[in-house]
Amino acid sequence: MIVRRYIHGILSKYYQQPHDAVVGSVNTSINFKNLLGEWDWRRKFSNIYKSQSGQWLTPVELFRPFYSQVLANFIANEVVDEGKIHIVEIGGGRGTNALCILDHLEREFPDIYRRCRYTMMDASPTLLQLQKQIIMNGNKNISGHDQIVDFRHIDMMDVAEGRLHLLEKSDEITVLLAMEVLDNLPHDKISICSKSGRILQTEVHQDIEYHEMKEILNPLEDLLIGQMIEFNPSFVPKFGNRWIPSVAGAILGSLFQARPNSSVVIADFDYLPPPDIHLNSNLSKQPQNELGQPLITDMNDNDYENYLTAPPLCDILFPTDFNLLRGYIEATMKYHLSQEHNVRPWNVSVQKQSQFLAEFGPKQVENTTSRWTGFSPLIDDFSNCSVLYVSRMDTNNEIEW
């Protein structure tokens, strides 16, 4: 089978676990203003991780509600003086992001809030159920959001491979959010044949003799991979192998085809450290010279070098080459939108996450900055994260946050 489908199977099992085993939450409020500096933040951060049950803590959870308020500011700036607004969040974790965004829009931008609807999409039934509980209960000091939020149990692999539509066709203003989603979407792996120069796709097959799974390279036939390369030939490595975000690319293509007036915010890792492996490990190693190589880790935070020999219930995380992804998005938007009418001008930008947060959330940065040292974990931590955003802003309509 093509490698993305094998990885999809691993990740599906991982996210079918109880929600508290995967995505953690912060149970106590953090007084960012009284932080004594980076060392104090690291100490608090370590204690928070130890005290919660989930394997991962996202910036949305750590910096609640400030991180999400920045996203709400971006949305408000995108849709000023527009009609109906559709916010779509893929892989919404615990639902904290959606809740905080809607709370902020309702409080600070009530006109925009009255015009919007919010759709949560997730492949994990346990996380989707948790999202319903979190969002429908809402903030007791603010009215509930049950009238404008809907939930869809949808597997993005089905969207990528054409079995399901992401959204119905519409000119409605749409904002797609994907916070730390790309790293967990299945990828494909390609390489170049040193003799023929042909592009090769990676497949996973069972070795009957040794009763193990192994990778096999075959000439490129997969249509999804072919489309990624057609829109951005730079995905093809000059030598060695490259992991490419084929599922993410197909999802974005489906979005622009269905919703030509879409804005996008994607935040994720632009770098992941190499696996922390004991020197005497005898497990099969991942081939060298792999661009975009994933990090594989189990529920006990043990790392593995090869997804084929890792134990069950492992997370597989991919770093994103945001410049390559930007090139692909620019090409696919030009392709899908060339025949559309009434489409606003757009641009695709890539920034370090700290730059994005500072640009769209100066007040939120201030609220997370230590009064003693000027350190703000909101922008000074997570230095290995970037944000790609497709903006359709009319700069004449920019608003104050």
C-alpha atoms as one frame of an Amber mdcrd trajectory, in Angstrom:
protein
   0.000   0.000   0.000   1.069   3.608  -0.491   2.888   4.793   2.640   0.344
   7.465   3.639  -2.330   4.792   4.082  -0.103   2.739   6.337   0.659   5.789
   8.474  -3.023   6.689   8.479  -3.763   3.319  10.060  -1.241   3.933  12.842
  -2.519   7.436  13.601  -6.165   6.323  13.528  -5.511   3.824  16.321  -3.583
   6.434  18.294  -6.442   8.952  18.188  -9.110   6.387  19.008  -7.780   6.321
  22.567  -9.667   8.138  25.357  -9.275  11.866  24.789  -7.479  12.518  28.088
  -4.704  10.139  27.057  -3.788  12.237  24.030  -4.501  15.955  24.435  -3.797
  17.472  27.837  -5.254  20.554  29.502  -4.121  23.150  32.024  -6.221  22.900
  35.165  -4.803  25.954  36.938  -4.538  29.496  35.629  -1.048  30.818  34.937
  -0.181  34.306  36.121   2.040  35.304  33.209   2.514  38.856  34.499   4.268
  37.559  37.625   6.680  35.209  35.894  10.220  35.788  37.106  11.704  35.033
  33.709  12.301  32.132  31.373  13.604  29.840  34.136  10.385  30.374  36.111
   8.292  29.586  33.034  10.287  26.393  32.379   9.678  25.284  35.961   5.939
  25.958  35.745   5.763  24.342  32.315   7.440  21.173  33.617   5.091  20.987
  36.611   2.041  21.426  34.378   3.160  18.583  32.127   3.717  16.293  35.085
   0.321  17.041  36.612  -1.858  16.403  33.551  -2.738  13.083  31.949  -2.527
  13.897  28.231   0.564  13.230  26.168   0.615  16.638  24.482  -0.060  20.218
  25.555  -0.651  22.660  22.710  -0.094  26.435  22.758  -3.891  26.818  22.686
  -4.133  25.046  26.053  -1.021  26.566  27.615  -1.867  30.148  26.676  -5.619
  29.984  27.084  -7.383  32.245  26.167  -4.726  34.541  24.700  -3.484  32.370
  21.822  -7.027  31.825  20.557  -7.874  35.497  20.954  -5.126  36.305  18.458
  -6.793  33.969  15.964 -10.113  35.684  16.641  -8.445  39.036  15.895  -7.198
  37.657  12.573 -10.694  36.421  11.715 -12.250  39.770  12.632  -9.786  41.583
  10.390 -10.530  39.231   7.500 -14.315  39.522   7.533 -14.986  43.162   8.410
 -17.891  44.592   6.354 -18.747  41.171   4.925 -21.894  39.032   4.969 -22.182
  35.554   6.429 -19.009  33.997   7.823 -18.132  30.321   8.112 -15.259  29.362
  10.430 -14.019  25.793   9.935 -11.583  24.188  12.371  -9.882  20.907  11.509
  -8.603  18.783  14.387  -9.863  21.023  17.167  -8.281  19.157  20.091 -10.363
  19.565  23.234 -12.499  22.346  21.739 -10.705  25.017  23.784  -9.664  26.985
  20.710 -13.188  27.206  19.317 -14.639  28.185  22.690 -12.103  30.952  23.272
 -12.408  32.282  19.707 -16.199  32.474  19.946 -16.082  34.009  23.430 -13.713
  36.705  22.144 -15.763  37.409  19.011 -18.970  37.627  21.034 -17.425  40.017
  23.541 -15.227  42.201  21.310 -16.807  41.873  17.841 -20.530  41.192  18.421
 -21.542  42.127  14.877 -19.125  39.585  13.422 -20.205  36.986  15.978 -23.864
  37.364  14.935 -22.933  36.677  11.311 -20.793  33.582  11.837 -21.223  29.841
  12.083 -18.505  27.482  13.298 -17.863  23.917  12.132 -15.617  21.489  14.024
 -14.174  18.615  11.977 -12.359  15.688  13.583 -11.548  12.064  12.799 -11.391
  11.110  16.484 -14.799  10.207  17.926 -13.552  10.638  21.492 -12.152  14.125
  20.857 -15.245  15.159  18.912 -17.439  14.191  21.859 -15.212  16.175  24.212
 -15.406  19.194  21.900 -19.191  19.070  22.094 -19.071  19.031  25.888 -16.556
  21.885  26.146 -18.188  24.179  23.598 -21.810  23.517  24.509 -21.144  24.113
  28.199 -19.230  27.227  27.241 -18.202  30.008  29.511 -20.882  30.455  32.143
 -20.308  34.220  32.061 -21.110  34.350  28.358 -24.031  32.899  26.456 -23.579
  29.426  24.997 -22.595  28.941  21.363 -24.827  25.948  20.609 -26.846  27.855
  17.998 -23.893  28.501  15.718 -21.605  25.467  16.172 -21.916  22.123  14.414
 -19.704  19.035  14.572 -18.633  16.665  11.789 -16.983  13.299  12.280 -14.839
  13.240   9.147 -11.562  11.591   8.216  -9.332  13.906   6.198  -7.925  10.923
   4.308 -11.370  10.472   2.765 -11.332  14.119   1.701  -7.799  13.889   0.301
  -8.575  10.783  -1.739 -11.896  12.127  -3.037 -14.360   9.919  -1.142 -15.872
  12.880   0.724 -16.219  16.598   0.077 -14.703  18.932   2.629 -17.411  21.571
   2.189 -20.309  22.312  -0.098 -19.735  24.778  -2.950 -20.340  28.382  -1.870
 -19.044  31.937  -2.239 -19.468  32.379   1.511 -16.547  33.966   3.352 -14.743
  31.022   4.959 -11.841  30.888   7.414 -10.076  27.528   7.821  -8.081  26.932
  11.008  -5.591  24.082  11.469  -3.624  24.380  14.708  -0.935  21.688  14.974
  -2.790  19.455  12.523  -0.311  19.153   9.657   2.179  17.281  11.814  -0.373
  14.491  12.354  -1.736  14.233   8.821  -0.398  11.263   6.809   2.463  12.085
   4.467   3.932  10.386   1.413   7.597   9.740   0.717   9.230  10.208  -2.670
  12.734   9.938  -4.099  14.612  10.087  -7.392  16.058   7.026  -9.095  19.796
   7.700  -9.419  19.991   5.755 -12.703  16.861   6.715 -14.621  16.003  10.021
 -12.946  12.406   8.880 -12.504  10.384   9.907  -9.470   9.692   7.004  -7.127
   6.860   6.585  -4.645   7.219   4.671  -1.377   4.941   1.731  -0.608   4.747
  -0.535   2.435   4.536  -4.302   1.933   4.801  -7.307   4.174   7.929  -9.379
   3.853   6.512 -12.912   3.964   9.859 -14.548   4.659  10.794 -12.363   7.631
   7.220 -11.555   8.755   7.823  -7.828   8.883   6.769  -4.713   7.033   9.234
  -3.037   4.698   9.383  -0.131   2.284   9.475  -0.674  -1.476  10.138   2.010
  -4.094   8.113   1.968  -7.303   7.737   4.403 -10.199   5.329   7.225  -9.425
   1.715   6.379 -10.271  -0.212   7.900  -7.371  -2.419  10.762  -8.545  -2.348
  12.640  -5.254   1.451  12.718  -5.154   1.533  13.604  -8.831  -0.695  16.615
  -8.224   1.526  17.866  -5.403   4.570  17.705  -7.682   2.717  19.249 -10.620
   1.800  22.312  -8.574   5.209  22.586  -6.927   8.046  20.606  -8.557  10.357
  21.714  -5.733   8.901  18.924  -3.605  11.076  16.511  -5.599  14.395  16.009
  -3.764  17.660  16.297  -5.637  18.895  13.211  -3.803  17.729  11.015  -0.950
  14.080  10.946   0.130  11.511  13.584   1.024   8.316  13.291   3.024   5.613
  15.497   1.484   2.288  16.695   3.003   0.138  15.087   0.335  -3.029  14.815
   2.446  -2.773  18.425   3.620  -2.222  19.567   0.048  -5.309  17.741  -1.209
  -7.427  19.181   1.631  -6.373  22.725   0.764  -7.066  22.107  -2.913 -10.550
  20.883  -2.000 -11.078  23.991   0.147 -10.240  26.516  -2.579 -12.262  24.599
  -5.129 -15.374  24.659  -2.926 -14.850  28.017  -1.203 -13.001  30.487  -3.443
 -13.331  33.209  -0.787 -11.372  31.334   1.854  -8.791  32.552   4.321  -6.509
  30.067   6.082  -4.396  29.914   9.239  -2.064  26.923   9.663   0.258  26.753
  12.672   2.699  23.892  13.164   6.251  22.702  13.716   8.842  23.851  11.193
  11.467  21.725  12.979  11.414  18.637  15.180  14.429  17.294  17.065  15.958
  13.931  16.137  14.668  10.965  18.133  16.120  10.440  21.583  17.406   6.915
  21.041  19.667   4.858  23.273  22.963   4.118  21.565  22.528   0.374  22.054
  19.125   0.294  20.378  18.853  -2.625  17.987  15.640  -1.433  16.336  15.612
  -0.861  12.590  16.739   2.637  11.779  15.113   5.136   9.478  17.113   5.668
   6.276  19.382   8.706   6.273  19.061  11.680   3.893  15.335  11.972   4.513
  13.920  15.482   4.323  10.944  16.015   6.619  11.633  12.836   8.587   8.952
  12.222  11.249   9.382  11.897  14.985   7.849   8.663  16.323   7.028   8.470
  20.034   4.958   6.111  22.191   2.633   6.798  25.128   5.576   6.704  27.538
   7.479   9.342  25.529   9.987   6.819  24.178  11.222   7.683  20.691  11.730
   5.303  17.767  13.663   5.734  14.560  11.395   3.710  12.308   7.601   3.802
  12.094   7.601   0.242  10.721   9.107  -1.277  13.870   7.593   1.028  16.484
   5.062  -0.507  18.924   1.294   0.083  18.675  -0.217   3.388  19.836   2.604
   5.595  18.650   2.255   9.180  17.574   3.922  10.158  14.295   4.785  13.845
  13.941   6.050  15.499  10.775   7.781  18.874  10.534   6.507  21.175   7.795
   8.584  22.940   5.169   6.406  26.050   5.105   8.078  27.631   2.093   7.426
  24.562  -0.035   3.839  24.468   1.204   3.399  28.150   0.382   4.552  27.534
  -3.179   2.053  24.703  -3.515  -0.819  26.793  -2.110  -0.080  29.729  -4.394
  -0.118  27.430  -7.424  -3.249  25.529  -6.433  -5.128  28.746  -5.625  -4.201
  30.195  -8.988  -5.423  27.010 -10.662  -8.740  26.752  -8.822  -9.569  30.462
  -8.706  -8.643  31.493 -12.251 -12.213  30.890 -13.504 -13.985  32.207 -10.402
 -15.768  35.541 -10.222 -16.183  37.878  -7.230 -13.000  36.568  -5.607 -11.138
  39.004  -3.371  -7.403  39.573  -3.841  -5.309  37.283  -1.678  -1.768  36.680
  -0.531  -0.003  33.764   1.121   2.382  34.580   3.972   4.699  32.555   6.190
   5.937  33.897   9.524   7.483  32.509  12.638   4.666  31.935  15.106   6.020
  34.680  17.376   5.795  37.228  14.541   2.214  36.260  13.711   1.131  36.493
  17.352   2.816  39.877  17.803   1.240  41.264  14.612  -2.335  40.172  15.282
  -2.313  40.127  19.083  -0.327  42.983  20.650  -2.672  43.110  23.643  -2.455
  39.350  24.109   1.345  39.531  24.035   1.211  42.285  26.636  -1.072  40.172
  28.835   1.438  37.300  28.800   4.560  39.408  29.380   6.289  39.384  32.752
   6.131  42.722  34.515   9.574  41.976  35.970  11.662  40.749  33.038   9.694
  41.389  29.836   9.715  37.664  29.042   6.583  36.424  27.243   6.301  32.659
  26.719   3.578  33.330  24.159   6.190  34.662  21.735   9.480  33.579  23.339
   8.643  29.868  23.566   7.763  27.413  20.775  10.502  28.855  18.565  10.245
  25.804  16.279   6.749  26.772  15.102   5.650  28.786  12.073   2.346  30.078
  10.760   1.153  30.055   7.160  -1.845  32.215   6.458  -3.856  33.010   3.373
  -5.164  36.528   3.859  -7.818  38.351   1.892  -7.707  41.493   3.966  -8.617
  44.884   2.578  -5.955  46.972   4.281  -8.278  49.973   4.190 -10.578  48.166
   6.603  -8.080  47.097   9.249  -9.548  47.336  12.742  -8.194  48.031  16.200
  -7.823  45.048  18.550
